[in-house]
Every structure is written in structure tokens, then in C-alpha cells.
Amino acid sequence: MAKKWERDILNKVDDGEFDKFNSNMTLNDAFKSWLDIYSKKVLPSTYRKAENFIHLNRS
């Protein structure tokens, strides 16, 4: 499963999907950008689960 995730991420980087990220970005900014992209690809309930997971693990 981790290998598939890695492959998917590398494909997205190659496709330019992560152009919004830059070296000066904070982790919080990166999470927000990722959630914005992710929200367009999943059901609202799935998005909320990911958002809650990220918020719970940031503290």
C-alpha cells in the first residue's frame, strides 16, 4: 500500500499537480493546499475525515 501511495504521489509530481507547493511553505500551508486538491476528488464525508485527522494530529 505504501508503494502504491508513493507511486501515485510521484506521478502527481510529474504531472505538475503539486506546483502549488514551494520551499517557503509551512506545513500548515501544505496541508491546506493538499486538502483543497483532495476535496475535489472525494466525497464530502471522506474529505471531512481527512480534515479531522490532520487537525487532530497537528497539536
Contact map, one row per residue, 1 for C-alpha under 8 A:
11111000000000000000000000000000000000000000000000000000000
11111100000000000000000000000000000000000000000000000000000
11111110000000000000000000000000000000000000000000000000000
11111111000000000000000000000000000000000000000000000000000
11111111100000000000000000000000000000000000000000000000000
01111111110000000000000000000000000000000000000000000000000
00111111111000000000000000000000000000000000000000000000000
00011111111100000000000000000000000000000000000000000000000
00001111111110000000000000000000000000000000000000000000000
00000111111111000000000000000000000000000000000000000000000
00000011111111100000000000000000000000000000000000000000000
00000001111111111100000000000000000000000000000000000000000
00000000111111111110000000000000000000000000000000000000000
00000000011111111000000000000000000000000000000000000000000
00000000001111111000000000000000000000000000000000000000000
00000000000111111110000000000000000000000000000000000000000
00000000000111111111000000000000000000000000000000000000000
00000000000110011111100000000000000000000000000000000000000
00000000000010011111110000000000000000000000000000000000000
00000000000000001111110000000000100000000000000000000000000
00000000000000000111111010000100100000000000000000000000000
00000000000000000011111110000000000000000000000000000000000
00000000000000000000111110000000000000000000000000000000000
00000000000000000000011111000000000000000000000000000000000
00000000000000000000111111101100000000000000000000000000000
00000000000000000000000111111100000000000000000000000000000
00000000000000000000000011111110000000000000000000000000000
00000000000000000000000001111111000000000000000000000000000
00000000000000000000000011111111100000000000000000000000000
00000000000000000000100011111111110000000000000000000000000
00000000000000000000000000111111111000000000000000000100000
00000000000000000000000000011111111100000000000000000000000
00000000000000000001100000001111111110000000000000000000000
00000000000000000000000000000111111111000000000000000000000
00000000000000000000000000000011111111100000001001100000000
00000000000000000000000000000001111111110000000000000000000
00000000000000000000000000000000111111111000000000000000000
00000000000000000000000000000000011111111100001000000000000
00000000000000000000000000000000001111111111001000000000000
00000000000000000000000000000000000111111100000000000000000
00000000000000000000000000000000000011111110000000000000000
00000000000000000000000000000000000001111111011000000000000
00000000000000000000000000000000000000101111111000000000000
00000000000000000000000000000000000000100111111100000000000
00000000000000000000000000000000000000000011111110000000000
00000000000000000000000000000000000000000111111111000000000
00000000000000000000000000000000001001100111111111100000000
00000000000000000000000000000000000000000001111111110000000
00000000000000000000000000000000000000000000111111111000000
00000000000000000000000000000000001000000000011111111100000
00000000000000000000000000000000001000000000001111111110000
00000000000000000000000000000000000000000000000111111111000
00000000000000000000000000000000000000000000000011111111100
00000000000000000000000000000010000000000000000001111111110
00000000000000000000000000000000000000000000000000111111111
00000000000000000000000000000000000000000000000000011111111
00000000000000000000000000000000000000000000000000001111111
00000000000000000000000000000000000000000000000000000111111
00000000000000000000000000000000000000000000000000000011111
